[in-house]
């Protein structure tokens, strides 16, 4: 199982040039805008989201044909992918915090350019990337990379269609929203709620991935 994690980490290592170019581009845009949130978030989030790309690489090189010959159960193979994702989370968090510190020490931007609230946005974007991963993984294990794109697009279009119908036929004039209370709740408990949500998504995603992968034929 450790070999599978190392294999995926080596794939990430092979893409370091693209990641550096991405960071330089985001940094230049941030300098032009006078706001460094993009520079802090872009590289870590792209790194965390790159776990999905490892599925495409495995499918391209047909690595499943010999991975299944290892003395590992399918549950362990799935577990290796999720452990790899957790490792990416730790690495991307470290990189994001390092970038934040380097910008604050070297560039010395003003409060509007870099502030502690941006760290909240950074953790929120990382949580969003984890939710995307947890949604993609079971679908890929079920349908493969190529078919999963069509499946995910169909799900998105279905949700948009349902939302459009509800917006037309549901009378929202009698619905009152306490926006101030909602914003205050998000500011106070947003990260905690998001952390619990991400954890639940990952657990459900892991269970579904095991179920789908155990019943998949190669």
C-alpha positions as CSV (number, residue, x, y, z in Angstrom):
1,X,0.0,0.0,0.0
2,X,2.9,2.3,0.7
3,X,4.1,1.7,-2.9
4,X,0.8,3.0,-4.3
5,X,1.1,6.2,-2.3
6,X,4.7,6.7,-3.4
7,X,3.6,6.1,-7.0
8,X,1.0,8.9,-6.8
9,X,3.5,11.2,-5.0
10,X,6.0,10.7,-7.8
11,X,3.3,11.7,-10.3
12,X,2.8,14.9,-8.4
13,X,6.5,15.5,-8.3
14,X,6.7,15.1,-12.1
15,X,4.3,18.1,-12.5
16,X,6.2,20.5,-10.3
17,X,7.2,22.7,-13.3
18,X,3.5,23.3,-14.2
19,X,2.7,24.1,-10.5
20,X,5.6,26.6,-10.3
21,X,4.3,28.3,-13.5
22,X,0.8,28.4,-12.0
23,X,2.2,30.0,-8.8
24,X,4.2,32.6,-10.7
25,X,1.2,33.6,-12.8
26,X,-1.1,33.8,-9.7
27,X,1.6,35.9,-7.9
28,X,1.8,38.4,-10.8
29,X,-1.9,38.7,-11.0
30,X,-2.0,39.3,-7.2
31,X,0.7,42.0,-7.5
32,X,-1.3,43.7,-10.2
33,X,-4.5,43.6,-8.1
34,X,-2.9,44.5,-4.9
35,X,-4.5,41.5,-3.2
36,X,-2.6,38.3,-2.5
37,X,-5.4,35.9,-1.8
38,X,-5.0,34.2,-5.3
39,X,-1.3,33.7,-4.7
40,X,-1.9,32.1,-1.3
41,X,-4.7,29.8,-2.5
42,X,-4.0,28.8,-6.1
43,X,-1.0,26.5,-5.8
44,X,-2.2,24.6,-2.7
45,X,-5.7,24.1,-4.0
46,X,-4.4,23.0,-7.4
47,X,-2.0,20.6,-5.7
48,X,-4.8,19.2,-3.5
49,X,-7.1,18.8,-6.6
50,X,-4.4,16.9,-8.5
51,X,-5.4,13.7,-6.8
52,X,-8.0,13.3,-9.5
53,X,-5.3,13.4,-12.2
54,X,-3.7,10.3,-10.7
55,X,-6.8,8.3,-11.8
56,X,-6.3,9.5,-15.4
57,X,-2.6,8.5,-15.3
58,X,-3.4,5.1,-13.9
59,X,-6.1,4.6,-16.6
60,X,-3.7,5.8,-19.4
61,X,-0.9,3.4,-18.4
62,X,-3.4,0.7,-17.4
63,X,-1.8,0.3,-14.0
64,X,-4.9,-1.5,-12.6
65,X,-3.9,-4.6,-14.5
66,X,-0.9,-5.2,-12.3
67,X,-2.1,-3.3,-9.2
68,X,-4.7,-6.0,-8.6
69,X,-2.0,-8.6,-8.8
70,X,-0.4,-7.2,-5.7
71,X,-1.0,-8.9,-2.3
72,X,-3.5,-6.2,-1.5
73,X,-7.2,-6.2,-1.1
74,X,-9.3,-3.7,-3.1
75,X,-10.2,-2.1,0.2
76,X,-6.5,-1.4,0.8
77,X,-6.0,0.0,-2.7
78,X,-8.9,2.4,-2.1
79,X,-7.5,3.3,1.3
80,X,-4.1,4.1,-0.3
81,X,-5.8,6.7,-2.6
82,X,-7.5,8.4,0.3
83,X,-4.4,8.4,2.5
84,X,-2.5,9.9,-0.5
85,X,-5.2,12.6,-0.5
86,X,-4.8,13.3,3.2
87,X,-1.0,13.6,2.6
88,X,-1.7,16.1,-0.2
89,X,-3.9,18.0,2.3
90,X,-1.0,18.3,4.8
91,X,1.5,19.3,2.1
92,X,-0.8,21.9,0.5
93,X,-1.6,23.4,3.9
94,X,2.1,23.7,4.7
95,X,2.8,25.3,1.3
96,X,-0.1,27.7,1.6
97,X,1.0,28.9,5.1
98,X,4.6,29.1,3.9
99,X,3.5,31.3,0.9
100,X,1.4,33.5,3.2
101,X,4.4,34.0,5.6
102,X,6.9,34.7,2.8
103,X,4.6,37.3,1.2
104,X,4.1,39.0,4.5
105,X,7.9,39.1,5.2
106,X,9.3,39.8,1.8
107,X,6.7,42.0,0.1
108,X,5.1,43.6,3.2
109,X,1.7,44.2,1.6
110,X,-0.9,46.4,3.4
111,X,-3.9,45.1,5.3
112,X,-6.0,45.1,2.1
113,X,-3.3,43.1,0.3
114,X,-2.8,40.4,3.0
115,X,-4.6,39.8,6.2
116,X,-5.6,37.0,8.6
117,X,-9.1,36.7,7.1
118,X,-7.4,35.3,4.0
119,X,-6.3,32.3,6.0
120,X,-10.0,31.6,6.6
121,X,-10.6,31.8,2.8
122,X,-7.6,29.6,2.2
123,X,-8.9,26.8,4.5
124,X,-12.4,27.2,3.0
125,X,-11.0,26.7,-0.5
126,X,-9.0,23.7,0.6
127,X,-12.2,22.2,2.1
128,X,-14.0,22.9,-1.1
129,X,-11.3,21.0,-3.0
130,X,-11.6,18.1,-0.6
131,X,-15.4,18.0,-1.2
132,X,-14.8,17.9,-5.0
133,X,-12.3,15.0,-4.5
134,X,-14.7,13.1,-2.3
135,X,-17.5,13.6,-4.9
136,X,-15.3,12.5,-7.9
137,X,-13.5,9.5,-6.4
138,X,-16.6,7.2,-6.0
139,X,-17.8,8.2,-9.5
140,X,-14.5,7.4,-11.0
141,X,-14.3,4.0,-9.2
142,X,-17.7,3.2,-10.5
143,X,-17.5,4.4,-14.1
144,X,-13.9,5.2,-14.9
145,X,-12.4,8.5,-15.8
146,X,-13.9,8.9,-19.3
147,X,-17.5,7.9,-18.4
148,X,-17.4,9.8,-15.1
149,X,-17.1,13.1,-16.9
150,X,-20.4,12.5,-18.7
151,X,-22.0,11.2,-15.5
152,X,-20.9,14.3,-13.5
153,X,-22.0,16.6,-16.2
154,X,-25.4,14.9,-16.2
155,X,-25.7,15.2,-12.4
156,X,-24.9,19.0,-12.6
157,X,-27.4,19.6,-15.4
158,X,-30.0,17.6,-13.4
159,X,-29.4,19.7,-10.3
160,X,-29.6,22.9,-12.3
161,X,-32.8,21.8,-13.9
162,X,-34.4,20.9,-10.6
163,X,-33.3,24.2,-9.2
164,X,-34.7,26.1,-12.1
165,X,-38.1,24.3,-11.8
166,X,-38.2,25.0,-8.0
167,X,-37.4,28.6,-8.5
168,X,-40.4,28.9,-11.0
169,X,-43.0,27.0,-9.1
170,X,-42.2,27.7,-5.4
171,X,-43.5,31.0,-4.1
172,X,-40.6,32.6,-2.3
173,X,-42.5,35.8,-1.3
174,X,-43.5,34.3,2.0
175,X,-40.1,33.1,2.8
176,X,-38.1,35.4,5.0
177,X,-34.3,35.1,5.5
178,X,-32.3,36.4,8.4
179,X,-29.2,37.3,6.3
180,X,-27.5,39.1,9.2
181,X,-28.0,36.1,11.5
182,X,-26.8,33.8,8.8
183,X,-23.7,35.7,8.1
184,X,-22.9,36.0,11.8
185,X,-23.3,32.2,12.2
186,X,-21.0,31.6,9.2
187,X,-18.4,34.0,10.6
188,X,-18.6,32.4,14.1
189,X,-18.9,28.7,13.3
190,X,-18.2,28.5,9.5
191,X,-14.9,26.7,9.7
192,X,-16.2,24.2,12.3
193,X,-19.2,23.4,10.3
194,X,-17.2,23.1,7.1
195,X,-14.7,20.8,8.9
196,X,-17.5,18.5,10.0
197,X,-19.0,18.6,6.5
198,X,-15.8,17.7,4.8
199,X,-15.1,14.9,7.2
200,X,-18.6,13.4,6.6
201,X,-18.1,13.8,2.8
202,X,-14.8,11.9,3.0
203,X,-16.2,9.1,5.1
204,X,-19.2,8.6,2.8
205,X,-17.0,8.9,-0.3
206,X,-14.6,6.3,1.1
207,X,-17.4,3.8,1.8
208,X,-18.9,4.3,-1.6
209,X,-15.5,4.0,-3.3
210,X,-14.9,0.6,-1.6
211,X,-18.4,-0.7,-2.5
212,X,-18.0,0.4,-6.2
213,X,-14.4,-0.8,-6.5
214,X,-15.2,-4.2,-5.0
215,X,-17.9,-4.8,-7.6
216,X,-16.0,-3.5,-10.6
217,X,-14.7,-6.0,-13.2
218,X,-11.5,-5.6,-15.1
